[in-house]
Amino acid sequence: MSPPAASAAPPKRENLWLNIFCNAVFPALVLSFLSKEHRLGPKWALILALSVPLAYGLYDLVVRRKWNVFSIIGVVSTALTGGLGLMKISGFWFAVKEAAVPLVLGAAIVLTLRTRQPLVRTLVCNESVLNMPKVEAALEAAGTRAGFDALLVRVSWIVAGSFLLSAVLNFVLALRIMKSPAGTPAFAEELGRLTAVSYVVILVPSLAIMMVAMWRLLGGLEKLTGLKGDELFHAPPPKKAA
């Protein structure tokens, strides 16, 4: 008798930090430090900055059969930032662009609440962090699916609030820093300063609100599923024998 066929290996989980780096950090670094004329210049820096989130998103679409929200945001935001720089527009419209991306994302979180795939599930119920198959099975066993849907609505409004705060802070900060005409060396320097300052002024309070959202989500999941703490997350991979 032939041995039973080995079961297919589960798909490799996505690395969340690699996702963030490729779709947000890398484009920002390229536009900040390589867009000066004596380096790559605005046009080639924009092409390089777009290439990585675009390639990452296409990889997810082909291999994992899903749209990567972070890649879409990264491509749109990078294209707007670099495109506005090439068009040499005023700092006011650059500030509008900086506010538009988180504002649109926050609106999308609220507008997709009643759809089959709420955006908040991608952001806070990320399968690379939470063991969603186990959570889904526990919800079904406990009969608390409706409670989970209500929990997602509450968390969605908290996350949307973090993006609204980010939009306001982005606009004010860009308006105060971006004074030079786009496409000039001074504009590139101001863009680098804006990127650096935004990590403290914008990222810290936004992350604090996101942490509140995650705390509410995890606390709610523990009550709805009966799972405790580490049971909500993927088990660490077994250590290889020496």
Secondary structure in CASP SS format (residue, H / E / C, confidence):
PFRMAT SS
TARGET T0000
AUTHOR 0000-0000-0000
METHOD secondary structure of the structure
MODEL  1
M C 1.00
S C 1.00
P C 1.00
P C 1.00
A C 1.00
A C 1.00
S C 1.00
A C 1.00
A C 1.00
P C 1.00
P C 1.00
K C 1.00
R C 1.00
E C 1.00
N C 1.00
L H 1.00
W H 1.00
L H 1.00
N H 1.00
I H 1.00
F H 1.00
C H 1.00
N H 1.00
A H 1.00
V H 1.00
F H 1.00
P H 1.00
A H 1.00
L H 1.00
V H 1.00
L H 1.00
S H 1.00
F H 1.00
L C 1.00
S C 1.00
K C 1.00
E C 1.00
H C 1.00
R C 1.00
L C 1.00
G C 1.00
P H 1.00
K H 1.00
W H 1.00
A H 1.00
L H 1.00
I H 1.00
L H 1.00
A H 1.00
L H 1.00
S H 1.00
V H 1.00
P H 1.00
L H 1.00
A H 1.00
Y H 1.00
G H 1.00
L H 1.00
Y H 1.00
D H 1.00
L H 1.00
V H 1.00
V H 1.00
R H 1.00
R C 1.00
K C 1.00
W C 1.00
N C 1.00
V H 1.00
F H 1.00
S H 1.00
I H 1.00
I H 1.00
G H 1.00
V H 1.00
V H 1.00
S H 1.00
T H 1.00
A H 1.00
L H 1.00
T H 1.00
G H 1.00
G H 1.00
L H 1.00
G H 1.00
L H 1.00
M H 1.00
K C 1.00
I C 1.00
S C 1.00
G H 1.00
F H 1.00
W H 1.00
F H 1.00
A H 1.00
V H 1.00
K H 1.00
E H 1.00
A H 1.00
A H 1.00
V H 1.00
P H 1.00
L H 1.00
V H 1.00
L H 1.00
G H 1.00
A H 1.00
A H 1.00
I H 1.00
V H 1.00
L H 1.00
T C 1.00
L C 1.00
R C 1.00
T C 1.00
R C 1.00
Q C 1.00
P C 1.00
L H 1.00
V H 1.00
R H 1.00
T H 1.00
L H 1.00
V H 1.00
C C 1.00
N C 1.00
E C 1.00
S C 1.00
V C 1.00
L E 1.00
N C 1.00
M H 1.00
P H 1.00
K H 1.00
V H 1.00
E H 1.00
A H 1.00
A H 1.00
L H 1.00
E H 1.00
A H 1.00
A H 1.00
G C 1.00
T C 1.00
R H 1.00
A H 1.00
G H 1.00
F H 1.00
D H 1.00
A H 1.00
L H 1.00
L H 1.00
V H 1.00
R H 1.00
V H 1.00
S H 1.00
W H 1.00
I H 1.00
V H 1.00
A H 1.00
G H 1.00
S H 1.00
F H 1.00
L H 1.00
L H 1.00
S H 1.00
A H 1.00
V H 1.00
L H 1.00
N H 1.00
F H 1.00
V H 1.00
L H 1.00
A H 1.00
L H 1.00
R H 1.00
I H 1.00
M C 1.00
K C 1.00
S C 1.00
P C 1.00
A C 1.00
G C 1.00
T C 1.00
P H 1.00
A H 1.00
F H 1.00
A H 1.00
E H 1.00
E H 1.00
L H 1.00
G H 1.00
R H 1.00
L H 1.00
T H 1.00
A H 1.00
V H 1.00
S H 1.00
Y H 1.00
V H 1.00
V H 1.00
I H 1.00
L H 1.00
V H 1.00
P H 1.00
S H 1.00
L H 1.00
A H 1.00
I H 1.00
M H 1.00
M H 1.00
V H 1.00
A H 1.00
M H 1.00
W H 1.00
R H 1.00
L H 1.00
L H 1.00
G H 1.00
G H 1.00
L H 1.00
E H 1.00
K H 1.00
L H 1.00
T H 1.00
G C 1.00
L C 1.00
K C 1.00
G H 1.00
D H 1.00
E H 1.00
L H 1.00
F E 1.00
H C 1.00
A C 1.00
P C 1.00
P C 1.00
P C 1.00
K C 1.00
K C 1.00
A C 1.00
A C 1.00
END
